[in-house]
Every structure is written in C-alpha cells, then in structure tokens.
C-alpha cells in the first residue's frame, strides 16, 4: 500500500515538474530576452533537455538547429498585455543581422489561426524593401485600409508571435540580447484585452 502511495506521489511530482519545465516555469531564467521577445538558447542545440526535445517533436515548430535558425517568441504587446484578437497593433522594426527573417502568428493551440485571410506571416522580403532600413505593419483581425505588411489575428483568440532568424550573424547570448526586434504597440481594441506580464 505504502509502496504504491510513494510511487504515486513521485509520479505526480515528476509529471508536474515536467509540465512546468515545458512551460518555462522551472527554467525561465535560462531564457534570453530582447525586449518583449524571448528565446530558449537550448532549442536546436545539443544541450537541449529531454523536455525541449519532446516539445519540438510534438509541435514541430522549432525543428532547425541553432546555427540555422534562432526562434524568438512573445505573447504580449510592448506594454506587457496579452495579444488578443480584438485589438489592433502597430508593428515596426528595422534590419536584423541575419540572412532572412519571418514573423508568424500562432493561436493558443500552437496552430495557425483558422481564417481565409492568407496573412499568417510576414518576412523580410515583404517588410523591408531596399533601400529602406525600417518598416511598419499592422497586426489585426481586419485588413487595414493602409498598405503595408499585415498579420491577420482573425480566429486567433489569445495568441503569440514567433520570429525566425535564419542564419543569424551570431548566436552568442550577448549578441541575441542586443538585437532590436520588432515592436508590437497596441493601437485600439474592440473588446477589453486580457492583461499579462512580460515574457
């Protein structure tokens, strides 16, 4: 009886610990942040722990090596409030020391929002047209009237953004922290947005 009870408690502890580790609850201090964007430096590296490897195998979103691609994520705006479908955000950025980059929107289920807008991602070739060194765009559920890059949040609910930096100039911690990644500034909302802390 006691043996089974002890085994059960240990199993529960291990399960909770694994869940927290996957969500960043235990190892969040290891994350590298650049503004409101953050990245796990072990993604795509040989040092990745079993939980990171299991997450990648399950969702298949972070599958390239660290030298090929660095993945930064955020689920909050510049003020730290959760990104929600009912709000419109102004995007702005500049050239990033990487061969190419893209930004993709993902719903809470880590899948692309279900809609027919065909605007689930933008990339360097669409946003930063030479000789420009800065760019602006819109993140919203309704196509903006003004031209420029647009990410559709329609059907996204409470969502997150992932920016992929392909063949970054450096993958050293100091270089990643110094990156000036795109800003996501809230413009207006049609519903009361959820609040949240910074990544």
C-alpha positions in Angstrom: 0.0 0.0 0.0 2.7 2.5 1.1 4.8 1.5 -1.8 2.1 2.3 -4.3 1.4 5.6 -2.5 5.0 6.7 -2.6 5.2 5.7 -6.3 2.1 7.7 -7.0 3.4 10.8 -5.2 6.8 10.6 -7.0 5.0 10.1 -10.4 2.8 13.2 -9.7 5.9 15.2 -8.8 7.8 14.2 -11.9 4.7 14.9 -14.1 4.2 18.4 -12.6 7.9 19.1 -12.8 7.9 18.1 -16.5 4.9 20.2 -17.3 6.4 23.3 -15.6 9.7 22.8 -17.4 8.0 22.6 -20.8 6.1 25.8 -20.0 9.2 27.6 -18.7 8.1 27.5 -15.1 11.2 25.9 -13.8 13.9 27.1 -16.2 12.6 30.5 -17.3 15.8 32.1 -16.0 17.7 30.3 -18.8 15.7 32.2 -21.5 17.4 35.0 -23.4 15.2 38.1 -23.8 15.4 41.0 -26.2 12.7 43.5 -25.3 9.4 41.5 -25.0 10.8 38.7 -27.2 12.4 35.7 -25.6 14.2 32.5 -26.8 15.4 29.3 -25.2 19.1 29.0 -26.1 18.9 25.2 -25.9 16.4 25.0 -28.8 18.3 23.5 -31.7 21.4 22.9 -29.6 22.9 19.6 -28.5 22.4 20.8 -24.9 18.6 20.6 -25.3 17.0 18.7 -22.4 14.5 15.8 -23.0 11.5 18.1 -22.4 12.6 20.6 -25.0 13.2 17.7 -27.5 9.8 16.2 -26.7 8.1 19.6 -27.2 9.8 20.1 -30.6 8.9 16.6 -31.6 5.2 17.1 -30.6 4.6 20.5 -32.2 7.3 20.5 -34.9 7.7 24.3 -34.9 11.3 24.7 -33.7 13.0 21.9 -35.7 16.1 23.6 -37.2 19.5 23.8 -35.5 20.5 26.8 -33.5 23.1 27.8 -36.1 20.4 27.7 -38.9 17.6 29.4 -37.1 17.0 31.2 -33.8 13.4 31.4 -32.6 12.1 34.3 -30.5 8.5 34.3 -29.2 6.2 36.7 -27.5 2.6 36.7 -26.4 2.4 40.2 -25.1 2.4 43.7 -26.6 5.0 46.4 -25.7 3.1 47.2 -22.5 3.0 43.6 -21.3 -0.7 43.0 -22.1 -1.6 39.7 -23.7 -2.0 39.7 -27.5 -5.7 39.3 -28.3 -7.8 39.0 -31.4 -9.9 42.0 -30.5 -7.1 44.5 -30.6 -5.2 46.2 -33.4 -1.4 46.6 -33.1 1.2 48.7 -34.9 4.3 46.7 -35.9 7.6 48.4 -36.5 11.1 47.1 -37.0 14.5 47.5 -38.7 17.1 45.5 -40.4 18.2 42.5 -38.3 21.7 41.0 -38.6 20.5 37.7 -40.1 20.2 36.4 -43.7 16.4 36.4 -43.6 13.6 36.6 -41.0 9.9 35.9 -40.8 7.2 36.5 -38.2 4.3 34.1 -37.8 1.2 34.2 -35.7 0.1 31.1 -33.7 -3.1 30.5 -31.7 -3.2 29.1 -28.2 -3.1 25.6 -29.7 0.2 26.4 -31.4 -1.5 26.2 -34.8 -2.2 29.0 -37.4 -5.4 30.9 -36.8 -8.2 29.4 -38.8 -9.3 32.0 -41.4 -9.1 32.7 -45.1 -7.1 35.9 -45.0 -3.8 34.3 -46.2 -1.9 36.6 -43.8 -0.5 34.4 -41.1 3.1 35.6 -41.7 5.3 38.3 -43.0 9.0 38.3 -43.8 12.0 40.4 -44.6 11.4 40.5 -48.3 7.8 41.8 -47.9 8.5 44.2 -45.0 12.0 45.6 -45.6 12.3 46.7 -49.3 15.7 48.1 -50.2 17.0 50.8 -49.7 14.7 51.2 -46.6 16.2 50.3 -43.2 13.0 50.4 -41.2 9.5 49.1 -41.7 6.0 49.3 -40.3 3.0 47.0 -40.5 -0.3 46.0 -38.8 -1.5 43.1 -36.6 -5.3 43.0 -36.6 -8.3 40.8 -37.2 -9.5 43.1 -40.0 -7.4 44.0 -43.1 -6.2 47.6 -42.7 -7.0 50.3 -45.2 -3.4 51.4 -45.4 -0.9 49.4 -47.5 1.9 47.5 -45.9 2.7 44.2 -44.2 -0.3 42.8 -42.4 -0.6 39.9 -39.9 -4.2 38.6 -39.5 -5.2 37.7 -36.0 -8.8 36.7 -37.1 -9.6 33.4 -35.3 -6.5 33.7 -33.1 -8.2 34.4 -29.8 -5.3 34.9 -27.4 -2.2 34.3 -29.5 1.5 34.5 -29.8 4.1 35.6 -32.4 7.2 33.7 -33.4 10.1 35.4 -35.2 12.6 33.1 -37.0 16.0 34.5 -37.7 17.6 32.4 -40.4 21.4 32.1 -40.3 21.9 34.9 -37.7 25.2 36.7 -37.7 25.9 35.5 -34.1 24.2 33.1 -31.7 26.1 34.3 -28.7 24.0 35.3 -25.8 25.2 38.9 -25.8 24.5 39.3 -29.5 21.0 37.9 -29.2 20.2 40.1 -26.2 21.4 43.2 -28.2 19.1 42.5 -31.1 16.5 45.2 -31.9 13.5 43.0 -32.7 10.1 44.3 -33.9 7.9 46.4 -31.7 4.2 45.5 -31.1 2.3 48.6 -29.9 -1.4 48.5 -29.1 -3.4 51.0 -31.1 -7.0 50.2 -30.3 -9.3 47.4 -29.1 -12.9 46.4 -29.8 -13.1 44.4 -26.6 -11.4 44.6 -23.2 -8.0 43.0 -23.7 -6.5 40.4 -21.2 -3.6 41.7 -19.2 -0.4 39.8 -18.5 3.2 40.2 -17.5 6.3 40.4 -19.6 8.0 37.3 -21.1 
